[in-house]
Amino acid sequence: MGAAHYWRDLWRYRELFLFLAWRDILVRYKQTAIGIAWSVIRPLLTMLVFTVVFGKLAKLPSNGIPYPVMVYTALLPWQFFANALSEGSNSLVDNANLLTKVYFPRMIVPASSILVNLVDFAISCVILAGIMIWYGFTPDGHAILFPLFFLLALLASFGVSLWFCALNVRYRDFRYVVPFLVQFGLFVSPVGFSSAIVPEQWRVLYYLNPMVGVIDGFRWALLGPAFKINGAGLFVSALLVFAVLIGGIVFFRRMERSFADLV
């Protein structure tokens, strides 16, 4: 199938995309005791743990910003990325019955799983606003660039999800690899600490993690000049995000024909 025809089909099947996203939103909180409150409890508990461990015990600097505000600002993009990757990597396998019955562009499946996590992200944004009000902190003019860094987080989530959901169809071992990568990534990304504490000799390796630029961008946009953004590091992170996204699309399309036989 030609590329142009494929992208037209993605638009034609937009209603299926919305249906899958809505179904997943309903399923996520079905038969749970506290429902959507999980979207509030998880980031708040993570913020509390990081504040105690890194802020109180390790006494890492927060650049004059209240530690909970600094941590929660980083949790916004990180939890969006982690949840999207965890759910997106299993999306094709979880929808195996659908893949074997009807034709539609398979890219719709991981894309719909990304959309589901926008709900949790929106809830987290409201919580962050409440935390900022509690600490008497108000974003400055940098906040106008917040959507650009969110777009970068969205593209990073989608790109990595395309790689892992395609690999997970062929090699089911990847369902065990993803949780490890998410847990490992949480501690090597600047969620519980500021990028300023990373030694200069490690900076090049550090910025090979594309989420570093995304998280630093969120902090700079929402917390202002207290968190200076590294232009070269942001460029490297953005370049890696686009490389992963384009590579993920190409790899996914190459594997797509075999999905129905493998699931």
N, C-alpha and C positions, 0 to 999 in steps of 0.2 A: 504494500500500500504506500502511495506517495505521501511525502511529509505534509504537503498542503491539504490533501484529503483528510489526513489524520487530524490535523488541527481544526479543520472544519467540523469533523465528527465530535471533537471535544465540546464545541459550542452547541452542536445539535443535541447532545446528551446532557446538557446543563441541568435539566430537571432531575435526571437520575443522580447527578452529583449532589444536588440539594436534598434529595430524598435520602441518600445514604448518610449524609451529614446529620440530618434531623433524626434518623433512626438511631445513629450512634449516640447522639446526645441523650435520647430517651433511655437507651439501654444502659448507658453509663451509670445513671442514678436510679434505675429500677430496682426495687427490693433492697434499697439501702436504708439504714435506720435514720440517718440524718441528711440523706440526699445531697444537694448541692453544697451543703456546709463543708463537705470534704475539700472543696476548692478554697475554702477559707482556712481550715485547720492546718492543712499540709504546709503551705508557705509560712504561716505564722509560727508553727513549731520549728521549722527549719531556721527561720530568722532567730528564734529564741536560742537554739542550740549554737548557732554560729556567733551570736552576740556574746554568749557566756564563754565559749571556748576561745574565740579569737580576740574578742574585745576585753573581757574581764580577766581571763586567765593568762593568755599570751600577751595581752595588752598591745596589740597591733594598732598602728595609727589609723585614724579615720579622717584625717585632713580637716579636722575641725567640725565635721558633720556628725550628728548623733549616729552611733554605730548601727542601731536598728534601721535607720533610714538608708544608710549606705548599703547594708546587706540586702534589704528588701528591694532596693532599686536594681541590684544585680540579679535577684531572684526572678524578676519579671521576665527578662529574655531567657534566662537559663531554664526555668521550669517550662516555659513554652517550648523551647528546643528539645528538652529531655522527654517531655510527654509526647510531643509530635513524633520524635524518633522511635520511642517505645511502641506507640500505637501504629505508626506508619509502617514499621518493619514487619509487623504481623498482619497487616491489613489484607494482603492478597491471600494468605493462608486462611485467615478467618472468613473470607468470602469465597472459598473454594467452590461451593455449590453454584454461586452466581457466575463464576468464570467459565464453568463447563457447560452452561445452558444457553446463554445468549451472547451476541456480539455487542461490544461497546469498547471504546478506548480504555484499556486497563489502567491508564494513568489517573483516571477518575477516582479509583479506589484510594490510593495513598493521598491524593489531593483532598478528598473529603475528610480523611482522618485529621489532616492539618486544620481544616476549618473548624472541627469540633473543639479543638484546643483554644480557639479564639474566645470561647465562652469563659473558660478559666482565666485567660489573660485579661479579659475585660473586668472580671471580678477582682483580680489581683490589682489592677489599676485603681479601682475604687478603694481597696484596702490601703494601698500606698498613699492615696490622697488623704485618707483618714489619719494615717501615721504622721504624715507631714504636718497636718493641722494640729495634731496632738503636741508635736515638738516645735510648733510655731515656725515651720520652715516653708518658704514660698519659692517656687522655681522662678528663674529670671528669663530673659529673652532667648536663651539657648533652647528653651523648650519647644520652640517652633520647628526645630530639626528632629524632634523625637520621632515623627512618622518615618523619616528616612532610615533611622537606625532600627525601627521596628520592621521595616521592609527588608532590611539586611538579615534580621533574625528569621523572618519568614522564608526568605530564599535559602538560607542555610539549612533550616529545618526540612524544607521540601527536597533540596538537593541530596542531603544525607539519607533521607527516608527512601528516595528512589533507589539509591545503591543497595541499602540493606533489605528493602522489601523484595527486590529482584533476587538478591543473593539468598534470602531466606526461603524462597520457593525451591531453589535447586539444592541448597545445603541447609538443612533444618538446624544445624549446629548454631547458626547465627542467632537463633532466638535466645541462646544462652550467652552469646557474645555481647549483645546489645546492652543488657542490664549492667554488665561489668564495665563497658565503655561509659555508660551514663554515670555510674558511681565514680569511676576514675576521673572522668571529665569534670565532675563537680569540684574536686579538690585541686585540679591543675588549672582551673579557670578562676578569675578574680571575683568569686562570689563572696567569700568570707573575709577577703582582704583587698587592699588596694594594689593596683599594678605598680605603684611607686616603690614598693618594698622589694621588687624583683631586681636582683643584681644586674648591672649593665652587661656582664659577659653572658648572661642567659637570655637577654632580650630577643635576640634573633630566633632562638628556638622557641621562646615563649609565645611570640606572635605567629608561629606556625599553627597555633590553635585559633581557628577563625572566630570562636566565640569570645576571645579576648577583646578584639576590636569592637564587637557588638556590645559587650558589657561595658567597656570603657566609654563607648558612645552613649549608651543609656545614662550612665552616671554624669557625663559631661553635659548632656542635654537637660537632665532633670535637676542636677545639683550644682551646675554652673562651674565657675573657674576653680573651685576647690579641688576638682579633679581634671587636671589638664590632660588633653587628649594627645597621644603621640601620632602625628600625621603619617610618618612612615609605617608605624605599626598598623594603623587603621587601613592604609593602602594595601598592605600585605594581607590583612584579614579579608578585606573586600575582594581582593584578587582571588584568594583561595575560595571564598564563597561562590563566586561566579564560575571558577574552574570546576568545583565540585558539582554545581548545579548543571552546567553544560555536560560534563562527563556523565552525571547521573541520568540525564535525559537520553543521551546516546546509548548508554549501557542498558537502560530500561527498555528502550525501543528495540534493541537487538535481541533481548531476552524475551520480549513480549509474546512472540509467536509460540513459544514452548510452554507458556504458563499453564494452559488448559491441560496439557499432558502431564505436567509435573505435580500440580496440586492434588 
